[in-house]
Amino acid sequence: MAEDVWGPLRPYLVVLVGAIATYMWRALGVALSDRIRADSALLDLIGCIAYALLAGLVARLILLPAGPLQAASLGARLVAAVAAIAVFFVLKRNLLAGVIAGAATLSVLLFAS
């Protein structure tokens, strides 16, 4: 068998490649930021795609959870999501308060059952 040349350096190389991939796109964004109009149709499309991906991920977490979230019933996950959304809007779109309310609601429902 071939000897592993990278050995103990493999995790560092993975992190390095991931960092390069991430920062490359950020640098490209900074370089092109003065050439892109904020109200362009392309940025509207990108924003719509980003919101759709986020909505899909949230729906998947609620309807088809993986890992420890599977222990919570669908009803508990739905109640926690509704509580999070309600607090988010009642407190004038406060994201942190909504996340905390959703997590607290789910925790209370799990420990109460």
N, C-alpha and C positions, 0 to 999 in steps of 0.2 A: 504494500500500500504506500501511497505517496505521503510523505511527511508534511504535516501542517506547517507551512512556512511562517504564517502570521502568528500562530500560537496565542500567547497572552495579549498580543496587540489587537486582536480581532475586535473586542468591544470598543476600544478607543477609535478604531478605524470606522466602525459603524456610526458612532456618534459624530465623528469628523465629517463623514459623507453626508449625514443628515443635516448637520449644521451648514455645510456648504450649499446643499440644495435649498435650504430655507433662506439663508442670507443672500443667495444669488437672486432670488425673486424679489426680495426686499430692495436690494440695490438697484435692480432693474426698475422697480416701481419708483424709487427716488429719482433715478435718472430720467424717467419719462414723465414724471408728475407735472412738469410745467407745459407739456405738450398735449395733455389730455384734458378736455373740458369736463367739468364735474356734472354738467347737465346733458351729457351726450347719451344717445340711445344705447351705445355699447355698455356704458356703466350702469344704465338702468337695467339692461338684460343681465349683467353680472350680478347686480343686487338681487334681482328676482330669483336667479339660480341659487344664490347663497341662502336666501330665505326659504326656498323650497327644500334645499338639502337639510337645513336646520329643522324644518317642520317634519321632514321624513325621519330624521334621527330621533326626534322627540316622540313621534308616533310609534316608532319601533321600540323605544325604551318602555313605553307604556303598554303596548299591545303584545310585543314579543321580547320580553326582557331576557338578558343573559346574566349568568353569575348569581350573586346574592339577591339581586332584585327579583329573581324568580320566586323567592320565598313569600313575597307579598302578593296578595290576591289582586285580581284585576280591579275589583271595586276599590281597594285601598289605594292603588296607583292612580285611579281616576279621581278619587276624592282629593288626593294630595295635589294632583295637577290642577284641579279646579280651584283649590285653596290658593295655590301659588299664583294662578292667573288673577284671581279676585284681589289678593293683596297687592299684586303688581299694579293693577289699575286703581284701586282705592287709594293707594299711597302715591299717586301721581307718577306712575311708571318707574317705580323704584325697584330695579332689578335685584339688588341684594336682599331687600325685604321679601320679595316674591320667592326667591330661592330658599331663603331661611324658612319661610312659612311652609313651603312645599315639603322641605326636608323634615321640619318639625311635625307636620301633620302625618307624614308617612311613618315617622318614628313612633308617634303616639298610637297610631292605628296598629302598628306591628306589635308594640309592647302590650297593648290592651287586649289583643286576641290570644 
